Amino acid sequence: MTHHIFKSLAVLAMAVLMMASTAHAQRFDWVKSYFGPDYEDGAAANEIFGSAIDSEGNIYILGQFIGSARWDDDTSILPFSAHRNRSAVVAKFSPDGQLVWHKEFYSSYTDFEVYTMRMVGDTALMLFAEFRFPFNLGSSWHDKNEVYYMDTLLTTPDRFPESPDSLKSPALYYAFITIGLESGNLIEEHFWIPSFVKNDGSLLRDEYSGHLITNVGERVSFNVDSEGNIILARQTNDYYGVICDTCPDGLQVWSPREGNISTMRLLVDGATKQLDVPLEPSSKWNWQIIKLSPHMDSVIASTYVFDSTWRYSYDENINMHLNSIDVDANDNIYILLDRIQDPVERWRVKNSDTLEMEWYSCMIRYNSELTPTGIAQVTASYSPDGYCAGYVRLLGTYYDSVTNTLFVNGESGRDPQYTTLDYRGDTLNLKNNACWLRLDADDLSLISYGKARSTGTEPWERTFLYSDKYGWSHNGSFVAGGNRVFCQVLYQCNILFHDTQVDSPYGMGLMVWDYDGHELEYIDYHSASSHNEQGYMFLNDSSLWLTGTLTANAAFGNLNVNAAWNSHAYIARYTDTAFLTPYVYDSTGHGGGIGITLVEVGNTLVAYPNPFRQRVTIEVQGGEPLASTAWLTDLTGRREQVRLTSEGNGRYSLDLTARPQATYLLTLTTASGKTHTVRLLKQSDIFGH
């Protein structure tokens, strides 16, 4: 994603209003959707499970659907009609909303599951998927099963790597699929099967059939760092029980806790690569983080989230949910978790003497070596019966490199009769709200926070954000930049945001704050359904790209989506030229509105793309020209002079192809001698582009 670097020097003595009456351009430019039949029980089937944006403003979506789904121009997604299995599509849209290409995945045998998608640098997309195909049907395979893979109808199973001879039908594969941005063509793919290794080094097999026992049914999520390494988080479902007539309890349990298995072996591309991940005694509700090399050639590192003191609890009532796994520009990793258990017990973070998780939710930060370096959590006092009556559920993070601050979004709930909510001793004025916290990225101390206020009088009447019903996190609907925080919010009961009262039992809309938590603007979609889902959100220049799922009619400005009969997965762009304008908050705005004091627009700089791979563009917006040379400093302190190439209209290009991958500080000087410093992140081209 492009990051915009603003440098503010002095405050001008003019103020403008940032409401609908102001002169800056704001509108929904376009909205696109795809739709089709829903599940037989009425549940939404047309959803977006992942999205990404490149430096040119093209947007990519990873979605799922069933039935004869169609784009909103009435074009079929798949070249056949009725089926009830769950299928997948990945598509590219241009900045003006034109469909550039799309690829489909479909199997008539069973559901085709895709979970999420990540941008790899600015060159490729990586998808995470799950396959179950019957590979042992011989020559009649293509007669009994239709499989579309990346738009191609397969006639034999030869397209997929041969499974180990001990793994019989149905075969299960997890997969990382990497495709190019230009045309969606395949770059590389890796199919892998997680298996258990016994202490004698052999793979665990079923006692009667001899089939390989695979570690399935676990939750898995992933992200990609700046070097293309895969950061995988998996739930530790590391046990297998078989009936045993001679065992004391009538059951033979294979698990690290029992001491009879020690490793999870990833059989990559059939069994071409065998990657061993060490296992430890742990609860099945713990999480393990694994760092894999970009092409799944090796396991770089692994760790558990909580230490072994938690290993003996196999209580089914103890749940640990992963809400998101994020990676910032400095390759710090953020794991956001929820737990459900008696709040009295604290859980120690593994490899840390000081970090503990309290009730109810937390964000744990790791460095690139998977060492825990910090924790953020909102704590609550307890009710007289000893239970916690409040919480803040943390759902996603966003790192702003300009201010070196970390934003964490979530939802709060509490019983006001008993509970106060605190962050490191600071009491938060949160009651059943959608909310976010702004933290110092170095020590994770609280700087500010914002919320969406509920006017409901009962504890259950609240605004909120949540994951979809399948349990996979869709919490990317949250971005920050240029002193503004944006969030799509799904709400229940009435809300009051800035000067807008929304009187509806359910709905969804876009909320905008400044970094100090002042409420700036609310745009309601007028879609009254409790089953709508926020998807993902991206900020690029003066535009926001928004995705999600609608199960009721919605209005994006004067653009309507008619989702009364079938769910619609939507992609929309909202433009507001004020997004590019740095400002400070002024509470003396006319008529009780919000006044915006502009800050030296003539010295506003924008650097893009950032992160970059070879060249970066510096744009001076309406200001004086820059000197032809600048100073480039790496994080070791080494400083060297570089030359800018003027491209006219206040734009300058800087070729850093020969520089190594690193974070740099670029110091620029204007013609009058004023200096500006911007942070640049150079990434390697992982796939040779």
C-alpha positions in Angstrom: 0.0 0.0 0.0 1.2 3.5 -0.8 2.1 5.5 2.3 2.0 9.3 2.1 4.6 11.3 3.9 3.4 14.6 5.2 5.8 17.2 6.7 4.0 20.1 8.5 5.9 23.2 9.5 3.7 26.2 10.3 0.0 26.9 10.8 -1.7 29.3 8.4 -4.3 31.7 9.6 -7.2 30.3 7.5 -9.9 27.9 8.5 -12.4 25.9 6.4 -15.3 23.6 7.4 -15.0 19.9 6.8 -18.7 19.1 6.4 -21.0 18.5 3.4 -21.2 22.3 2.9 -17.5 22.7 2.2 -16.0 23.1 -1.3 -13.7 20.0 -1.3 -14.8 17.2 -3.6 -16.3 14.2 -1.9 -18.3 11.4 -3.5 -18.6 7.7 -4.2 -17.1 7.4 -7.7 -18.3 3.8 -8.3 -19.5 0.7 -6.7 -19.2 -2.8 -8.2 -20.6 -6.1 -6.9 -21.1 -9.8 -7.7 -24.1 -11.8 -6.5 -25.7 -15.2 -6.8 -27.8 -17.7 -4.9 -27.3 -18.0 -1.1 -27.2 -21.1 1.0 -30.3 -23.1 1.3 -30.7 -21.9 4.9 -30.5 -18.3 3.6 -27.0 -17.6 4.8 -24.9 -15.2 2.6 -22.7 -17.0 0.1 -21.3 -14.1 -1.9 -18.4 -12.8 0.3 -15.0 -11.1 0.0 -12.4 -13.0 2.1 -9.4 -10.9 1.1 -8.4 -7.8 -0.7 -5.3 -5.9 -1.6 -4.2 -2.7 -3.5 -1.1 -1.9 -5.5 0.8 1.3 -5.8 -1.1 2.3 -8.9 -4.5 2.1 -7.2 -5.7 -1.2 -8.7 -7.7 -3.2 -6.3 -7.8 -7.0 -6.0 -10.4 -9.1 -4.3 -10.5 -12.8 -3.2 -14.1 -13.9 -2.9 -16.4 -16.9 -2.6 -19.8 -17.7 -4.0 -22.1 -20.6 -4.9 -24.6 -21.1 -7.7 -24.7 -19.2 -10.9 -23.1 -16.0 -9.6 -22.7 -13.0 -11.8 -20.9 -9.7 -11.9 -23.2 -6.7 -11.8 -22.8 -6.3 -15.6 -24.7 -9.6 -15.8 -21.7 -11.6 -16.9 -21.4 -15.1 -15.4 -18.4 -15.7 -13.1 -18.2 -19.4 -14.1 -19.1 -20.9 -17.5 -21.7 -23.2 -16.1 -24.8 -22.7 -14.1 -26.3 -24.6 -11.1 -24.2 -26.0 -8.4 -24.4 -25.8 -4.6 -20.7 -26.1 -3.7 -18.7 -23.1 -2.5 -16.3 -21.7 -5.1 -13.8 -19.0 -5.3 -12.8 -16.0 -7.5 -9.9 -13.7 -7.5 -10.3 -10.5 -9.6 -8.5 -7.2 -10.4 -10.3 -3.9 -10.8 -8.7 -0.7 -12.2 -8.8 2.5 -10.2 -11.9 3.6 -12.1 -13.7 0.4 -11.4 -13.2 -1.6 -14.6 -12.9 -5.3 -14.3 -9.4 -6.1 -15.6 -9.3 -9.9 -15.1 -10.7 -12.6 -12.9 -9.8 -16.3 -12.2 -12.1 -19.0 -10.8 -11.6 -22.1 -8.6 -14.4 -24.7 -8.6 -14.9 -28.4 -7.7 -18.0 -30.4 -8.1 -16.7 -32.8 -5.6 -16.7 -30.5 -2.5 -16.3 -26.9 -1.4 -13.3 -25.0 -2.6 -12.1 -23.1 0.4 -10.0 -19.9 0.2 -9.2 -18.0 3.4 -7.3 -14.9 2.7 -4.9 -13.1 0.3 -1.8 -10.9 0.8 0.2 -8.5 -1.4 3.8 -9.6 -1.9 5.7 -6.4 -2.3 4.1 -4.6 -5.2 4.6 -7.5 -7.7 2.4 -10.4 -6.8 -0.6 -11.8 -4.7 -0.4 -14.8 -2.5 -3.6 -16.8 -1.8 -4.2 -19.3 0.9 -6.6 -22.1 0.0 -7.7 -25.6 0.9 -8.4 -28.5 -1.5 -10.1 -31.8 -1.1 -10.2 -33.9 -4.3 -10.6 -37.6 -4.9 -7.4 -38.6 -6.7 -8.0 -42.3 -6.9 -10.8 -42.5 -9.5 -8.5 -43.5 -12.3 -9.5 -42.8 -15.9 -13.1 -41.9 -14.9 -11.9 -39.0 -12.8 -12.9 -36.3 -15.3 -16.3 -37.9 -15.8 -17.2 -37.8 -12.2 -15.7 -34.5 -11.1 -15.4 -31.0 -12.7 -12.5 -29.0 -11.4 -11.8 -25.4 -12.6 -8.4 -24.2 -11.4 -7.3 -20.7 -12.3 -9.9 -20.5 -15.1 -8.9 -23.9 -16.6 -11.2 -26.9 -16.7 -9.0 -29.9 -15.6 -9.6 -33.3 -17.2 -7.2 -35.3 -15.0 -5.8 -34.9 -11.5 -2.2 -34.6 -12.9 -2.4 -30.9 -12.4 -1.8 -31.4 -8.7 1.2 -33.0 -7.1 0.9 -36.7 -6.4 0.0 -37.3 -2.8 2.0 -39.7 -0.6 1.0 -43.3 -1.3 -0.3 -43.6 2.2 -2.8 -40.8 1.9 -6.0 -42.2 0.3 -9.1 -40.4 -1.1 -10.3 -37.8 -0.3 -6.9 -36.1 -0.4 -6.5 -32.8 1.4 -4.0 -30.1 0.6 -3.4 -26.7 1.9 -1.9 -24.4 -0.7 -0.1 -21.1 -1.2 -0.8 -19.9 -4.7 1.1 -16.9 -6.0 -0.1 -15.0 -9.1 1.1 -11.9 -10.9 -0.7 -8.5 -10.8 -0.6 -7.8 -14.5 -2.8 -10.7 -15.8 -3.4 -12.9 -12.8 -1.2 -15.7 -14.3 0.4 -18.2 -12.0 3.9 -17.5 -10.7 4.3 -20.4 -8.3 2.3 -22.7 -6.1 3.0 -25.0 -3.1 0.6 -27.7 -1.9 1.3 -29.0 1.6 -0.1 -31.5 4.0 0.5 -31.2 7.8 1.4 -34.6 9.3 2.5 -35.9 12.7 5.9 -37.5 13.3 6.3 -40.1 16.1 9.3 -40.2 18.4 10.8 -43.0 16.3 10.8 -40.7 13.3 8.0 -42.4 11.4 4.8 -40.6 10.3 1.6 -41.3 12.4 -0.8 -43.6 10.6 -4.2 -45.0 11.2 -3.8 -48.4 13.0 -6.3 -50.2 10.8 -6.1 -48.7 7.3 -2.5 -47.6 7.4 -3.5 -44.2 6.1 -1.5 -41.1 7.0 -3.1 -39.1 9.8 -3.1 -35.5 8.9 -3.3 -32.5 11.2 -6.6 -31.0 9.8 -9.5 -29.1 11.3 -7.2 -26.4 12.7 -7.5 -22.7 12.1 -4.8 -21.2 10.0 -4.0 -17.6 9.0 -0.9 -16.0 7.4 0.8 -12.8 6.3 3.9 -11.9 4.3 6.8 -9.8 5.4 9.0 -7.4 3.3 11.3 -10.2 2.3 8.5 -12.5 1.2 8.7 -14.8 4.2 5.4 -16.4 5.1 4.3 -15.8 8.7 1.9 -18.6 9.5 -0.3 -18.9 12.6 -2.0 -22.2 13.4 -4.2 -23.4 16.2 -2.4 -26.2 18.0 -4.8 -29.1 17.4 -2.0 -31.6 18.1 -3.7 -34.7 19.3 -5.3 -37.8 17.8 -7.2 -40.5 19.7 -7.9 -44.1 18.6 -9.8 -46.8 20.4 -7.5 -49.1 22.2 -8.7 -52.3 23.9 -5.5 -52.7 26.0 -5.2 -49.0 27.0 -6.3 -48.1 30.6 -8.9 -45.6 29.4 -9.8 -47.5 26.3 -8.3 -44.8 24.1 -4.8 -44.3 22.8 -4.0 -40.6 22.6 -1.2 -39.5 20.3 0.1 -36.0 21.3 3.1 -34.1 22.4 1.7 -34.0 25.9 1.7 -37.8 25.9 5.3 -37.8 24.7 4.7 -40.0 21.7 4.8 -37.3 18.9 7.3 -34.5 18.7 7.1 -32.9 15.2 4.7 -31.6 12.6 6.0 -32.5 9.2 4.9 -30.4 6.2 4.9 -32.6 3.1 5.3 -29.9 0.5 4.4 -30.5 -3.2 3.5 -34.1 -2.5 6.5 -35.2 -0.5 9.1 -33.3 -2.6 10.0 -31.1 0.4 9.7 -32.2 4.0 9.8 -29.4 6.5 9.8 -30.3 10.2 8.2 -28.0 12.8 8.9 -28.9 16.4 5.9 -29.4 18.7 5.6 -28.9 22.4 3.1 -30.0 25.0 0.3 -27.4 24.9 -3.4 -26.9 25.0 -5.2 -27.5 21.7 -6.4 -23.9 22.0 -2.9 -22.4 21.9 -1.4 -20.9 18.8 1.9 -21.6 17.1 3.6 -19.0 14.8 5.8 -20.4 12.1 8.1 -18.4 9.8 8.6 -20.1 6.4 10.9 -19.0 3.6 9.2 -17.4 0.5 9.1 -20.6 -1.6 8.5 -23.0 1.3 12.1 -24.2 1.2 12.7 -24.1 4.9 11.4 -23.3 8.4 13.2 -20.2 9.6 11.7 -20.0 13.1 8.7 -21.1 15.2 7.3 -20.3 18.6 4.2 -20.9 20.7 2.2 -17.9 21.8 1.7 -19.1 25.4 4.1 -21.1 27.5 3.9 -24.7 28.8 2.1 -23.7 32.1 -1.0 -23.8 30.0 -0.4 -27.2 28.5 -2.5 -29.3 30.8 -5.8 -27.7 30.1 -7.9 -29.5 27.5 -11.2 -28.0 28.7 -13.6 -27.6 25.7 -14.9 -24.4 27.3 -11.5 -22.7 26.9 -11.4 -21.0 23.5 -8.6 -18.9 21.9 -9.5 -17.1 18.7 -7.1 -15.4 16.4 -8.6 -12.2 15.1 -5.7 -11.1 12.8 -2.1 -11.4 12.0 -0.5 -8.2 10.7 3.1 -7.2 9.6 4.2 -3.6 9.5 6.8 -1.9 7.3 9.6 -2.8 9.8 8.6 -6.5 9.8 7.1 -6.4 13.3 4.4 -9.0 13.6 1.1 -8.4 15.5 -1.1 -11.2 16.7 -4.5 -10.3 18.0 -6.3 -12.9 20.2 -9.5 -13.4 22.1 -10.0 -15.9 24.9 -13.0 -17.2 26.8 -12.2 -18.5 30.3 -12.3 -17.6 34.0 -10.7 -14.1 34.0 -8.7 -14.7 37.3 -6.0 -16.7 35.5 -3.3 -14.9 33.6 -1.5 -16.5 30.7 2.2 -16.0 30.3 3.5 -15.2 26.8 6.2 -17.7 25.9 9.8 -16.4 25.9 8.9 -13.5 28.1 9.3 -12.9 31.8 6.9 -9.9 31.9 4.2 -10.3 29.3 0.9 -11.9 30.3 -2.5 -12.0 28.8 -5.4 -11.0 31.0 -9.1 -11.1 30.2 -10.4 -10.7 27.4 -8.4 -9.8 24.4 -4.9 -8.7 23.6 -2.4 -7.8 20.8 1.1 -9.3 21.1 3.9 -7.8 19.1 6.9 -10.0 17.8 10.0 -8.9 16.1 11.2 -10.5 12.9 12.9 -13.3 14.9 9.6 -14.2 16.6 10.6 -12.8 19.9 7.8 -11.1 21.8 8.5 -7.4 22.4 5.3 -6.0 23.7 1.6 -6.5 24.5 -1.4 -4.2 24.3 -4.6 -5.0 26.1 -7.5 -3.2 27.8 -8.2 -4.5 31.3 -11.4 -4.4 33.3 -12.3 -4.5 36.9 -14.3 -7.4 38.2 -17.9 -7.7 39.4 -18.6 -8.7 43.0 -19.0 -12.4 41.9 -15.4 -12.4 40.6 -16.1 -12.3 36.9 -15.2 -9.7 34.4 -18.2 -7.7 33.3 -16.5 -5.8 30.5 -14.0 -6.1 27.7 -12.5 -4.5 24.6 -12.1 -7.0 21.8 -9.1 -6.1 19.6 -9.6 -7.0 16.0 -6.9 -5.4 13.7 -3.9 -3.1 13.5 -2.7 -0.4 11.2 0.8 1.1 11.3 1.3 4.8 10.3 5.0 5.2 9.4 4.7 9.0 9.2 3.9 9.4 12.9 5.4 6.0 14.0 2.1 5.2 15.7 0.1 1.9 15.8 -3.7 1.9 15.6 -5.6 -1.0 17.1 -9.3 -1.2 16.4 -12.0 -3.2 18.2 -15.3 -3.2 20.0 -16.0 -2.6 23.7 -18.7 -4.0 26.0 -19.2 -3.6 29.7 -21.8 -3.6 32.4 -21.6 0.0 33.7 -22.8 -1.2 37.1 -19.6 -2.9 37.9 -16.8 -2.2 35.4 -14.2 0.3 34.4 -12.0 -0.2 31.4 -8.3 0.8 31.6 -5.2 0.8 29.4 -2.1 0.8 31.6 -3.8 2.9 34.2 -5.6 5.3 31.9 -9.4 4.9 32.3 -11.2 4.7 28.9 -14.6 6.2 28.4 -16.0 3.3 26.4 -19.4 1.8 26.8 -20.5 -0.7 24.2 -18.7 1.1 21.3 -16.8 0.4 18.2 -13.5 1.9 19.1 -9.8 2.3 18.3 -6.6 3.0 20.2 -3.6 5.0 19.0 -0.4 3.7 20.5 3.2 4.8 20.4 4.8 2.2 18.1 7.9 1.9 20.2 6.6 1.3 23.8 2.9 0.8 23.0 1.8 3.5 25.4 -1.6 5.1 24.8 -1.7 8.4 22.9 -5.4 8.8 22.1 -8.5 6.8 21.3 -11.8 7.2 19.4 -15.2 5.6 19.5 -18.6 5.4 17.9 -21.2 6.3 20.5 -24.3 4.2 21.1 -27.5 5.9 22.4 -28.9 2.6 23.5 -29.7 2.3 27.2 -29.1 -1.4 27.7 -25.7 -3.1 27.9 -26.4 -5.2 24.8 -27.3 -2.1 22.7 -24.0 -1.2 21.1 -22.1 -0.4 18.0 -19.7 -3.2 17.0 -17.4 -4.8 14.5 -17.2 -8.6 14.2 -15.8 -11.5 12.2 -18.0 -13.3 9.8 -20.0 -16.4 10.8 -17.4 -18.8 9.4 -14.9 -17.6 12.0 -12.3 -16.2 9.5 -11.3 -12.7 10.3 -12.5 -9.9 8.1 -11.1 -7.1 10.2 -9.2 -5.1 7.6 -12.0 -2.4 7.4 -9.8 0.1 9.2 -7.1 2.5 7.9 -5.4 5.7 9.0 -3.4 8.4 7.3 -3.0 12.2 7.1 -4.5 12.7 10.6 -7.6 10.8 9.8 -8.9 7.4 10.9 -11.4 5.6 8.8 -13.5 2.6 9.7 -16.5 0.8 8.3 -18.8 0.0 11.2 -21.6 -2.5 11.5 -23.9 -1.2 14.3 -26.8 -2.5 16.4 -29.3 -0.1 17.8 -29.1 3.7 17.6 -25.8 5.5 17.3 -24.7 9.2 17.5 -21.6 10.2 15.5 -20.6 13.8 15.4 -23.9 15.6 14.7 -25.6 12.6 13.0 -28.2 10.5 14.8 -28.9 7.2 13.2 -32.2 5.7 14.3 -32.1 2.2 13.0 -31.9 -1.2 14.7 -29.1 -2.4 12.4 -27.0 -0.8 9.8 -23.5 -0.1 8.4 -21.6 3.0 7.4 -18.2 4.7 7.1 -16.9 6.7 10.1 -14.0 9.3 10.1 -12.1 10.6 13.1 -8.9 12.6 13.5 -5.9 11.1 15.3 -7.1 12.6 18.6 -10.4 10.9 18.4 -12.6 13.9 17.3 -15.5 12.7 15.2 -15.3 14.3 11.8 -17.9 12.7 9.5 -20.3 9.8 9.1 -21.7 8.3 5.9 -24.5 5.8 6.4 -25.1 3.1 3.8 -28.8 2.8 4.8 -28.6 -0.9 4.8 -30.7 -2.4 7.6 -29.4 -5.9 8.1 -27.6 -7.6 11.0 -25.8 -9.9 8.5 -23.9 -7.3 6.5 -20.2 -7.7 6.8 -17.4 -5.1 6.5 -14.6 -6.4 4.4 -11.3 -4.5 3.7 -10.4 -0.9 3.3 -7.4 0.9 1.7 -6.3 4.5 1.5 -4.5 5.8 -1.6 -4.0 9.5 -2.3 -7.5 11.1 -2.0 -9.5 7.9 -2.3 -10.7 5.1 -0.1 -11.4 1.6 -1.5 -14.0 -0.3 0.5 -15.2 -3.9 0.3 -17.7 -6.1 2.1 -20.9 -8.2 1.9 -24.4 -6.8 1.8 -27.6 -8.8 2.6 -29.9 -5.8 2.2 -30.2 -2.9 -0.1 -27.5 -0.2 0.4 -26.8 3.3 -0.8 -23.3 4.5 -1.5 -24.2 8.1 -2.0 -26.4 8.1 -5.0 -25.1 4.7 -6.1 -27.4 1.8 -5.0 -26.8 -1.9 -4.6 -30.0 -3.9 -4.6 -29.3 -6.9 -2.4 -32.8 -7.6 -1.2 -32.9 -11.1 -2.7 -29.3 -12.3 -2.8 -26.2 -11.3 -0.9 -23.8 -9.0 -2.8 -20.1 -8.7 -2.4 -19.2 -5.1 -3.0 -16.2 -3.0 -4.0 -16.5 0.8 -3.9 -14.3 3.8 -4.2 -14.9 7.0 -2.1 -13.0 10.2 -3.0 -12.5 13.2 -0.8 -9.7 15.7 -1.8 -9.5 16.8 1.8 -7.8 13.5 2.6 -4.6 15.0 1.2 -4.8 18.1 3.3 -2.9 18.1 6.7 -4.8 20.0 9.3 -5.2 20.6 13.0 -8.5 20.3 14.9 -10.3 23.6 15.7 -13.3 23.3 18.0 -14.5 26.8 17.1 -16.0 25.8 13.8 -19.1 27.8 12.6 -22.5 26.6 13.8 -20.9 24.0 16.1 -19.3 22.2 13.2 -15.6 21.2 13.1 -13.1 23.8 11.9 -10.0 22.6 10.0 -6.9 24.8 10.1 -4.7 24.1 7.1 -1.0 23.6 7.6 1.4 25.0 5.0 0.0 23.3 2.0 2.9 24.7 -0.1 5.4 22.5 1.8 3.4 19.2 1.7 5.4 16.3 0.2 4.1 13.0 -1.0 6.5 10.0 -1.6 5.2 7.1 -3.7 5.2 4.1 -4.0 6.3 3.5 -0.5 7.4 0.8 0.1 9.2 0.7 -3.3 11.5 -1.6 -5.2 13.5 0.5 -7.6 12.4 4.1 -8.1 10.4 6.5 -5.9 8.6 9.7 -6.9 8.6 12.8 -4.7 5.8 15.3 -5.3 5.7 18.8 -4.0 2.0 19.8 -3.9 1.7 23.5 -4.8 5.0 24.5 -3.1 8.4 25.8 -4.1 10.8 23.6 -6.0 13.4 21.2 -4.4 17.1 21.3 -4.8 18.5 18.9 -7.3 20.4 16.9 -4.6 19.2 15.3 -1.4 20.8 13.3 1.5 20.0 9.6 1.9 20.7 8.0 5.4 20.2 4.4 6.3 19.5 3.2 9.8 23.1 2.5 10.6 23.8 6.3 10.2 25.6 6.1 6.9 24.8 9.2 4.8 25.3 9.9 1.1 24.2 12.4 -1.4 21.7 11.4 -4.2 20.4 13.3 -7.2 16.8 14.0 -8.0 15.5 14.1 -11.6 12.9 16.8 -12.2 9.8 15.5 -14.1 8.0 18.8 -14.1 4.8 19.9 -12.3 6.5 19.6 -8.9 7.5 15.9 -9.4 10.9 14.5 -8.9 12.1 10.9 -9.4 14.8 9.1 -7.4 16.5 6.0 -8.7 17.6 3.7 -5.9 17.9 0.5 -7.9 21.5 0.0 -6.8 20.8 0.5 -3.1 20.2 -2.6 -0.8 16.9 -3.4 0.7 16.6 -1.3 3.8 14.7 1.6 5.5 16.1 5.0 4.6 15.6 8.6 5.7 15.6 11.1 2.7 16.4 14.7 3.6 15.2 17.2 1.0 15.8 20.9 0.7 13.6 23.5 -0.9 15.0 26.5 -3.0 14.6 28.7 0.1 16.6 26.3 2.3 13.7 24.6 4.2 14.3 20.9 4.9 12.0 18.0 5.0 12.6 14.4 5.9 10.7 11.4 4.7 11.0 7.7 5.5 11.4 5.3 2.6 11.3 1.5 2.7 13.0 -0.4 -0.1 11.9 -4.0 -0.7 13.5 -6.8 -2.7 11.8 -8.1 -5.8 11.0 -11.6 -4.5 9.8 -13.1 -7.8 12.4 -11.5 -10.1 10.2 -8.7 -11.5 
